Amino acid sequence: LKEEVDKNKEKLSADAVSYINEILSDIKTNVSKIHEHGQRADNIVKNMLMHSQEAGVQKEMTNINDLLEDNINIAYQSQKAVNEGFECEIEKAFDSSLEKILVAPQAMARVFNYLLSNSFYAVTEKAQKDKAYKPLIKVSTLKEGDWIYIKFYDNGTGIPEKDFKKIFEPFYTTKPTGRGNTGLGLSICYDTIAKQHKGDITVDSKLGEYTTFTVKLPVVKSRERT
């Protein structure tokens, strides 16, 4: 339509051309917003479907350290694929005394992958603003009594303290729209950890300095179905 107006603008008054172009600009903006929110709706539906499918999966005896190792590699390679030249130091401190525990490995892998992707997002955002900054992510495991603690630390952009209680709520997001985020990621993580596995997930952060997510899982060794 814009091309047709440009071809025939000599037949129209300057005011008419200006008015038509103004309308076309509004249409372009609106179509862009429709596309953006359509993509978000699509991602929400996909996330909800995957989450509902995972709710009935059978748990298996799983080595948490091995599952973390696999997902760290997957998340890092995915980040490098979308951000050419991306580099980040990753420190791993895994408790070698961890035995296999009963979890739904596919659901747990999604939690680990999402938390790692969040960390990569935070350090990437900070790196774009500070050329001297060196991205760092730390992943650790520790067994204490009947619990396993898994920590995901990054020295990225951080989260405002006022958002701590909201970030696990469905559809709440601190990221800009239009980047595929649905506001369901941390909500699904919470449901997977707290409801499916009777554990807990908490956050500690300082804006502009760091963020640490801590996943707490019970040591369960008997087989069962969820």
C-alpha positions in Angstrom: 0.0 0.0 0.0 2.9 2.3 0.8 4.4 1.6 -2.6 1.2 2.4 -4.4 0.8 5.7 -2.5 4.3 6.6 -3.5 3.6 5.8 -7.1 0.5 7.9 -7.2 1.3 10.8 -4.8 1.5 13.3 -7.7 -2.3 12.7 -8.1 -2.9 13.5 -4.4 -2.5 16.7 -2.4 0.5 17.0 0.0 -2.0 16.9 3.0 -3.6 13.8 1.7 -0.3 12.0 1.2 0.8 13.0 4.7 -2.5 11.9 6.2 -2.3 8.5 4.4 1.3 7.9 5.5 0.3 8.7 9.1 -2.4 6.1 9.0 0.0 3.6 7.4 2.5 4.2 10.2 -0.2 3.5 12.8 -1.2 0.3 10.9 2.4 -0.8 10.8 2.8 -0.2 14.6 -0.4 -2.1 15.4 0.5 -5.0 13.2 3.9 -5.3 14.9 2.1 -5.3 18.3 -0.3 -8.0 17.2 2.6 -10.1 15.9 4.5 -9.6 19.2 1.6 -10.5 21.5 0.6 -13.4 19.1 4.0 -14.9 19.6 3.8 -14.4 23.3 0.3 -16.1 23.4 1.8 -19.0 21.3 4.7 -19.4 23.7 2.3 -19.4 26.7 0.1 -22.1 25.2 3.2 -24.2 24.4 4.6 -23.9 27.9 1.3 -24.8 29.5 0.9 -27.8 27.3 4.5 -29.0 28.1 3.9 -28.4 31.8 0.6 -30.4 31.8 2.3 -33.2 29.9 5.1 -33.4 32.5 2.7 -33.5 35.4 2.2 -37.2 34.9 5.7 -38.4 34.0 7.2 -41.2 35.9 10.1 -40.4 38.2 13.4 -42.1 37.8 16.5 -42.6 39.9 18.7 -39.8 38.6 22.2 -38.4 39.1 21.6 -34.7 39.7 25.3 -33.8 39.0 25.2 -35.5 35.6 21.8 -33.9 34.7 23.3 -30.5 35.6 26.4 -31.1 33.5 24.4 -32.0 30.4 22.1 -28.9 30.8 25.0 -26.5 31.4 26.5 -27.6 28.1 23.2 -27.4 26.2 22.3 -24.0 27.6 25.8 -22.6 26.9 25.9 -23.8 23.3 22.4 -22.5 22.8 23.5 -19.1 24.0 26.6 -19.0 21.8 24.4 -20.0 18.8 22.1 -16.9 19.2 24.9 -14.5 20.4 27.9 -14.8 18.2 31.1 -14.2 20.2 29.5 -14.8 23.5 31.9 -16.0 26.2 31.2 -16.7 29.9 33.2 -18.3 32.7 31.3 -21.1 34.3 32.4 -22.5 37.7 31.1 -25.8 38.8 31.3 -27.1 42.4 29.4 -30.5 42.5 29.2 -32.5 45.7 30.7 -35.9 44.8 28.9 -37.6 47.7 25.5 -37.1 45.9 23.7 -40.4 45.3 20.9 -40.9 42.7 17.6 -39.5 43.8 14.0 -40.0 42.5 13.0 -37.1 40.2 11.3 -36.6 36.9 14.4 -36.0 34.8 12.8 -34.4 31.9 10.9 -31.9 34.1 14.0 -31.2 36.2 16.1 -30.7 33.1 13.6 -28.0 32.0 14.0 -26.3 35.3 17.8 -26.4 35.1 17.8 -25.2 31.5 15.5 -22.3 32.3 17.5 -21.1 35.3 20.7 -21.3 33.3 19.1 -19.4 30.4 18.0 -16.7 32.8 21.6 -16.4 34.1 22.9 -16.2 30.5 20.3 -13.5 29.7 21.3 -11.5 32.8 25.1 -11.6 32.1 24.5 -10.8 28.3 22.4 -7.8 29.2 25.1 -6.5 31.5 27.9 -7.2 29.0 26.2 -5.1 26.4 26.4 -2.1 28.7 29.9 -2.6 30.2 32.7 -3.6 27.9 35.1 -4.3 30.8 32.7 -6.6 32.5 33.5 -10.4 32.7 30.4 -12.7 32.9 30.5 -15.3 35.5 28.1 -18.1 36.3 28.5 -20.6 39.2 26.5 -23.8 39.6 26.9 -25.9 42.8 25.3 -28.9 44.5 25.4 -29.8 48.2 23.8 -32.6 50.2 22.8 -31.6 53.8 20.9 -34.2 55.7 17.8 -35.3 53.7 18.1 -32.4 51.3 20.1 -31.5 48.2 20.7 -27.8 47.4 21.4 -26.7 43.9 22.6 -23.1 43.4 22.6 -21.0 40.2 24.7 -17.8 40.7 25.4 -15.1 38.1 27.0 -11.7 38.4 24.6 -10.2 35.9 22.0 -7.4 36.1 20.3 -8.6 39.3 16.6 -8.4 40.3 14.9 -5.6 42.3 14.0 -6.7 45.9 10.4 -5.6 45.3 10.1 -8.4 42.6 11.3 -11.3 44.8 7.8 -12.3 45.9 6.3 -11.8 42.4 8.7 -13.6 40.1 7.3 -17.0 40.8 3.8 -15.9 39.9 2.3 -16.9 36.5 2.7 -14.3 33.7 4.9 -12.0 35.8 8.1 -11.0 34.0 10.8 -8.5 34.4 12.0 -8.9 30.8 11.0 -6.6 27.9 8.2 -7.9 25.8 8.9 -9.2 22.3 11.7 -11.5 23.2 9.7 -14.7 23.5 9.2 -14.5 27.2 5.8 -15.6 28.6 6.1 -14.9 32.3 5.6 -18.6 32.9 9.2 -19.9 33.2 9.7 -19.3 36.9 6.1 -20.2 37.7 6.6 -23.6 36.0 10.0 -24.0 37.8 8.2 -23.4 41.1 5.4 -25.9 40.4 7.9 -28.5 39.2 10.1 -28.2 42.3 7.5 -27.5 45.0 4.4 -29.4 43.8 5.9 -32.3 41.8 9.0 -32.9 43.9 8.0 -31.5 47.4 11.0 -29.2 47.4 11.5 -25.4 47.2 13.0 -22.7 45.1 14.2 -19.3 46.4 15.9 -16.2 45.1 18.5 -13.9 46.5 19.7 -10.9 44.4 21.2 -7.4 44.5 20.3 -5.1 41.6 23.2 -4.5 39.3 25.4 -7.1 41.1 24.2 -10.7 41.3 21.4 -13.2 41.4 21.3 -16.6 43.1 18.5 -19.1 42.6 18.5 -22.0 45.1 16.7 -25.2 44.4 16.0 -27.5 47.4 15.2 -31.1 46.7 14.3 -33.9 49.1 16.5 -37.0 49.0 14.0 -39.6 47.9 15.3 -43.1 47.0 12.1 -45.2 46.7 10.5 -45.5 43.3 7.0 -44.1 42.9 4.7 -42.7 40.3 3.4 -39.1 40.3 
